[in-house]
């Protein structure tokens, strides 16, 4: 399988279809994106959205968010998912390395991410690429609608 990782910088119906096919494999609670939401995300200067394609079909995605804070430019990787039928082919590696390259080019001091302990393959991937587990707590505040 020949896989190409690229930055998606324009919202298209095909991109929206691919994203909405992958999102349920990532989250059981996230709803489908609208075309406008996809366009807004891609258009954000703080977001670089990567897709992995095989034979023109989207088989993976990753979102890199970058932001400036008083201690320097930071980066965060979110929503990494590889299609169930394409797992085990190092597509997650290729997406993550592409994101690290962009973060480095932008001057980020660190790149963080979270991964549930139950995602053994994902955790092994991140450790293999040099991520180190931090002794920290992650907190979430749910905003009421």
Wavefront OBJ file of the C-alpha trace (Angstrom):
o trace
v 0.000 0.000 0.000
v 1.459 3.331 -1.076
v 0.564 6.032 1.458
v 1.115 9.762 1.059
v 0.806 12.228 3.947
v -0.167 15.757 3.027
v -1.437 18.934 4.614
v -5.101 19.507 3.840
v -5.366 23.242 3.295
v -8.693 23.421 1.443
v -12.021 21.979 2.521
v -13.565 19.766 -0.143
v -16.539 17.398 -0.163
v -14.140 14.417 -0.485
v -12.126 15.611 2.517
v -15.312 16.061 4.554
v -16.446 12.538 3.637
v -13.079 11.094 4.675
v -13.014 12.967 7.980
v -16.573 11.963 8.806
v -15.761 8.331 7.993
v -12.791 8.373 10.400
v -14.252 10.368 13.307
v -16.477 7.511 14.587
v -13.365 5.299 14.713
v -11.790 7.914 16.980
v -14.704 8.919 19.201
v -18.068 7.405 19.962
v -19.416 10.760 21.146
v -18.209 13.192 18.460
v -20.724 14.108 15.816
v -20.110 14.564 12.120
v -18.380 17.745 11.016
v -20.154 20.170 8.752
v -18.442 21.591 5.703
v -18.221 24.984 7.429
v -16.641 23.487 10.558
v -14.038 21.740 8.407
v -13.323 24.939 6.461
v -13.016 26.943 9.680
v -10.631 24.397 11.219
v -8.433 24.221 8.130
v -8.503 28.008 7.819
v -7.284 28.560 11.374
v -3.707 29.876 11.519
v -3.198 27.720 14.625
v -4.079 24.415 12.948
v -2.246 22.206 10.498
v -4.449 19.322 9.390
v -2.748 16.242 7.980
v -4.316 13.427 6.006
v -2.844 10.141 4.888
v -4.083 8.900 1.520
v -3.802 5.595 -0.261
v -4.942 5.460 -3.874
v -6.740 8.779 -3.324
v -8.698 7.511 -0.317
v -8.188 9.092 3.103
v -6.911 6.393 5.465
v -5.723 8.540 8.376
v -5.689 12.021 9.864
v -3.956 14.087 12.527
v -4.449 17.631 13.788
v -1.505 19.770 14.932
v -2.396 22.849 16.969
v 0.262 25.458 17.697
v 0.008 28.373 20.081
v 2.231 31.026 21.582
v 2.417 31.329 25.363
v 4.828 33.284 27.586
v 7.259 30.346 27.731
v 7.422 29.875 23.963
v 5.626 28.354 21.017
v 3.989 25.061 21.925
v 2.348 22.396 19.823
v -0.292 19.809 20.553
v -1.252 16.746 18.529
v -4.916 15.775 18.589
v -7.382 13.459 16.879
v -4.958 10.948 15.422
v -6.792 8.105 13.739
v -5.961 5.498 11.120
v -8.747 3.647 9.347
v -9.404 0.206 10.828
v -8.610 -1.466 7.489
v -5.230 0.288 7.257
v -3.824 -0.204 10.741
v -0.453 -1.847 11.267
v 1.074 -0.187 8.191
v 2.909 2.617 10.067
v 0.494 5.284 8.817
v 0.286 6.725 12.331
v 4.082 6.977 12.327
v 4.062 8.875 9.034
v 1.360 11.284 10.207
v 3.128 11.953 13.517
v 6.547 12.464 11.921
v 5.017 14.930 9.444
v 3.450 16.850 12.346
v 6.735 16.884 14.269
v 8.523 18.229 11.187
v 6.039 21.104 10.847
v 6.156 21.855 14.585
v 9.957 21.978 14.381
v 9.836 24.291 11.331
v 7.464 26.609 13.196
v 9.836 26.761 16.157
v 7.786 24.872 18.730
v 9.656 24.131 21.951
v 7.571 21.054 22.748
v 4.926 18.842 21.206
v 2.414 17.245 23.569
v -0.367 14.732 23.140
v -2.521 12.453 25.219
v -3.373 8.822 24.612
v -5.577 6.543 26.678
v -3.652 3.691 28.332
v -5.956 1.196 26.611
v -4.584 2.271 23.219
v -1.497 0.065 23.470
v -0.503 0.363 19.796
v -0.783 4.149 19.834
v 1.221 4.420 23.049
v 3.923 2.161 21.604
v 4.046 4.333 18.476
v 4.534 7.550 20.446
v 7.235 6.016 22.631
v 8.988 4.583 19.567
v 9.072 8.085 18.055
v 10.641 9.571 21.194
v 7.699 10.918 23.177
v 8.191 10.583 26.909
v 5.359 9.967 29.333
v 4.954 12.873 31.746
v 3.959 12.657 35.371
v 1.038 15.045 35.236
v -2.685 15.145 35.654
v -4.980 15.976 32.797
v -8.126 17.797 33.798
v -11.177 18.572 31.717
v -13.926 21.087 32.355
v -17.075 20.414 30.351
v -18.693 23.583 29.094
v -22.469 23.597 29.286
v -24.233 24.143 26.008
l 1 2 3 4 5 6 7 8 9 10 11 12 13 14 15 16 17 18 19 20 21 22 23 24 25 26 27 28 29 30 31 32 33 34 35 36 37 38 39 40 41 42 43 44 45 46 47 48 49 50 51 52 53 54 55 56 57 58 59 60 61 62 63 64 65 66 67 68 69 70 71 72 73 74 75 76 77 78 79 80 81 82 83 84 85 86 87 88 89 90 91 92 93 94 95 96 97 98 99 100 101 102 103 104 105 106 107 108 109 110 111 112 113 114 115 116 117 118 119 120 121 122 123 124 125 126 127 128 129 130 131 132 133 134 135 136 137 138 139 140 141 142 143 144 145
